C-alpha cells in the first residue's frame, strides 16, 4: 500500500532472533570429556599408579572419583531435581558421608587394593556418592552447605592426625612411612577444604546480597 515490500520469511526470522539451543547438544562435548576422564581413571595404568602407595590412594584416588560424580550431578542433569525423597539435599548428603566413611575403614582400603572387583565397586560407589551430592547441593540451604564443608575439613584433619601420630599400622597393604605421609597430605587437603568453604561462603553471601538488592 505504501510502496514498501512486505517483509519476507528471512526478515521475520531475523526479527525472531536466533533459534533456541538444544541443551542436550550443547552438553555433548562436556559429556565426552567426562567419559574420557572416567576411562582414563579406570585404566589399569592410572588406577595401578594411584593405588600403589597410600598417599595416592587416600588423597587422589578416592577424591578423583568423587569429583567425577560431583561434576556429573551438578551439570549433566536435564530433568528437574525431585525433592520429595531428598528434602534439603539431606538424603544425598547422608549417602555421600556414609560412602566416604566406609571407604576410609582400613580393612576396606586393604580389600580395594588387593581385589580388582572391590576396587571397581569403590569406583561405582564413589561416583554415585559424588553424583548424589552434586545433585543435592542446589537444594541445600546456605547454612547446611557451610556446616557440611566445616565437617568435611574437620574430619579430614582428624584422619590426618590419626595417620600421622598412630604408632601402629592401620592398613596392612602399606608401610608405616606411607601412613605418616598420608597424614601430612590430609592436613594439606583439610586446609584446601577450608579455603574452598570460605570462598563458597563469600560467593553465597554475595549472591544473597545481590538478590536482596534487586528485590
C-alpha positions as CSV (number, residue, x, y, z in Angstrom):
1,X,0.0,0.0,0.0
2,X,2.7,2.5,0.9
3,X,5.2,1.3,-1.7
4,X,7.3,-0.7,0.6
5,X,7.6,-4.5,0.0
6,X,6.1,-6.8,2.7
7,X,8.7,-8.4,4.9
8,X,9.6,-11.9,3.8
9,X,10.3,-15.0,5.8
10,X,14.0,-14.2,6.1
11,X,13.2,-10.8,7.6
12,X,10.7,-12.4,10.0
13,X,13.4,-14.9,11.0
14,X,15.8,-12.1,11.7
15,X,13.4,-10.3,13.9
16,X,12.6,-13.5,15.8
17,X,16.2,-13.9,16.9
18,X,18.5,-16.9,16.8
19,X,16.9,-20.3,17.4
20,X,17.0,-21.8,20.9
21,X,20.0,-24.0,21.6
22,X,19.4,-27.7,22.3
23,X,20.7,-28.3,25.9
24,X,21.4,-31.9,25.1
25,X,23.6,-31.0,22.1
26,X,25.4,-28.2,24.0
27,X,26.4,-30.7,26.7
28,X,27.7,-33.4,24.4
29,X,31.3,-32.1,24.4
30,X,31.3,-31.9,28.2
31,X,29.9,-35.4,28.5
32,X,32.5,-36.7,26.1
33,X,35.3,-35.1,28.2
34,X,33.7,-36.7,31.3
35,X,33.7,-40.1,29.7
36,X,37.4,-39.7,28.7
37,X,38.3,-38.7,32.2
38,X,36.4,-41.7,33.7
39,X,38.0,-44.1,31.2
40,X,41.5,-42.7,32.0
41,X,41.0,-43.1,35.7
42,X,39.7,-46.6,35.3
43,X,42.6,-47.7,33.0
44,X,44.9,-50.2,34.6
45,X,47.9,-47.9,34.3
46,X,46.4,-44.9,36.1
47,X,44.4,-47.0,38.6
48,X,47.5,-49.0,39.4
49,X,49.6,-45.9,39.8
50,X,47.0,-44.3,42.2
51,X,46.6,-47.4,44.3
52,X,50.4,-48.2,44.5
53,X,51.0,-46.0,47.6
54,X,48.8,-45.0,50.5
55,X,49.1,-41.2,49.9
56,X,48.0,-41.6,46.3
57,X,45.1,-43.9,47.2
58,X,43.7,-41.8,50.0
59,X,44.3,-38.3,48.8
60,X,44.0,-38.7,45.0
61,X,42.3,-42.0,44.0
62,X,39.1,-41.7,46.0
63,X,38.6,-37.9,45.7
64,X,39.1,-38.1,41.9
65,X,36.1,-40.5,41.5
66,X,34.1,-38.3,43.9
67,X,34.9,-35.3,41.8
68,X,33.8,-37.1,38.6
69,X,30.4,-37.9,40.2
70,X,30.0,-34.4,41.6
71,X,30.6,-32.8,38.2
72,X,28.0,-35.1,36.7
73,X,25.5,-34.4,39.4
74,X,25.8,-30.6,39.0
75,X,26.0,-30.2,35.3
76,X,24.5,-33.2,33.4
77,X,21.0,-33.4,34.9
78,X,18.3,-32.3,32.4
79,X,15.2,-33.3,34.4
80,X,14.1,-31.3,37.4
81,X,15.6,-32.4,40.7
82,X,12.9,-34.1,42.8
83,X,12.9,-33.1,46.5
84,X,10.3,-35.4,48.0
85,X,12.8,-38.1,48.8
86,X,15.7,-35.7,49.2
87,X,14.5,-32.8,51.4
88,X,17.0,-30.0,51.7
89,X,19.5,-32.4,50.0
90,X,19.9,-34.4,53.2
91,X,19.4,-37.8,51.5
92,X,22.3,-37.2,49.1
93,X,24.5,-35.7,51.8
94,X,23.9,-38.7,54.1
95,X,24.7,-41.2,51.3
96,X,27.8,-39.2,50.4
97,X,29.1,-39.1,54.0
98,X,28.3,-42.8,54.6
99,X,30.1,-43.9,51.4
100,X,33.2,-41.9,52.1
101,X,33.4,-43.1,55.7
102,X,33.0,-46.7,54.6
103,X,36.0,-46.5,52.2
104,X,38.1,-44.9,54.9
105,X,37.9,-48.0,57.0
106,X,41.4,-49.7,56.9
107,X,40.0,-53.1,56.1
108,X,38.1,-51.8,53.1
109,X,41.2,-49.9,51.9
110,X,43.1,-53.2,52.0
111,X,40.4,-55.0,50.2
112,X,40.2,-52.3,47.4
113,X,44.0,-52.5,46.9
114,X,44.1,-56.3,46.8
115,X,40.9,-57.2,45.0
116,X,40.0,-55.9,41.5
117,X,36.3,-56.2,41.9
118,X,36.3,-54.4,45.2
119,X,38.3,-51.6,43.6
120,X,35.6,-51.4,40.8
121,X,32.9,-51.3,43.5
122,X,34.7,-48.4,45.1
123,X,34.7,-46.6,41.8
124,X,31.0,-47.1,41.2
125,X,30.1,-46.2,44.8
126,X,32.1,-43.0,44.9
127,X,30.9,-41.8,41.6
128,X,27.3,-42.4,42.8
129,X,28.1,-40.6,46.1
130,X,29.6,-37.6,44.3
131,X,26.7,-37.6,41.8
132,X,24.1,-37.5,44.6
133,X,26.0,-34.8,46.4
134,X,26.2,-32.6,43.3
135,X,22.5,-33.3,42.6
136,X,21.6,-32.3,46.2
137,X,23.7,-29.2,46.6
138,X,21.2,-26.8,44.9
139,X,18.5,-27.9,47.3
140,X,20.7,-27.3,50.4
141,X,20.3,-24.1,52.4
142,X,23.4,-21.9,52.8
143,X,23.8,-22.9,56.5
144,X,23.8,-26.7,55.6
145,X,26.4,-26.2,52.9
146,X,28.7,-24.3,55.3
147,X,28.2,-26.8,58.1
148,X,28.9,-29.7,55.7
149,X,32.1,-28.1,54.5
150,X,33.3,-27.4,58.0
151,X,32.5,-31.0,59.0
152,X,34.5,-32.3,56.0
153,X,37.5,-30.2,56.8
154,X,37.5,-31.2,60.5
155,X,37.1,-35.0,59.7
156,X,39.9,-34.8,57.1
157,X,42.1,-33.1,59.7
158,X,41.2,-35.7,62.3
159,X,42.0,-38.5,59.9
160,X,45.3,-36.9,59.1
161,X,46.2,-36.7,62.8
162,X,45.4,-40.4,63.2
163,X,47.5,-41.4,60.3
164,X,50.4,-39.1,61.5
165,X,50.5,-40.0,65.2
166,X,49.2,-43.5,65.5
167,X,52.2,-45.8,66.2
168,X,50.7,-49.0,64.7
169,X,50.0,-49.9,61.1
170,X,46.4,-49.2,60.2
171,X,46.4,-50.7,56.6
172,X,48.3,-53.9,56.1
173,X,49.0,-53.3,52.4
174,X,51.0,-50.2,53.1
175,X,54.0,-49.2,55.2
176,X,54.2,-47.0,58.3
177,X,56.1,-44.4,56.4
178,X,53.4,-44.1,53.8
179,X,50.8,-43.9,56.6
180,X,52.5,-40.9,58.1
181,X,53.0,-39.3,54.6
182,X,49.2,-39.8,54.1
183,X,48.5,-37.9,57.3
184,X,50.7,-35.0,56.3
185,X,48.9,-34.8,52.9
186,X,45.5,-35.0,54.6
187,X,46.5,-31.9,56.6
188,X,47.0,-30.1,53.4
189,X,43.7,-31.4,52.0
190,X,41.8,-30.2,55.0
191,X,43.4,-26.7,54.6
192,X,42.2,-26.7,50.9
193,X,38.7,-27.7,52.0
194,X,38.7,-24.7,54.5
195,X,39.7,-22.3,51.7
196,X,37.0,-23.8,49.4
197,X,34.3,-23.5,52.1
198,X,35.4,-19.9,52.8
199,X,35.3,-18.9,49.1
200,X,32.0,-20.6,48.6
201,X,30.6,-18.8,51.7
202,X,31.7,-15.4,50.3
203,X,30.2,-16.3,47.0
204,X,26.9,-17.3,48.6
205,X,26.7,-14.2,50.7
206,X,27.4,-12.0,47.7
207,X,24.6,-13.8,45.7
208,X,22.2,-13.3,48.6
209,X,23.1,-9.7,48.8
210,X,22.6,-9.1,45.1
211,X,19.2,-10.9,45.2
212,X,18.1,-8.8,48.2
213,X,19.3,-5.6,46.4
214,X,17.4,-6.5,43.3
215,X,14.2,-7.2,45.2
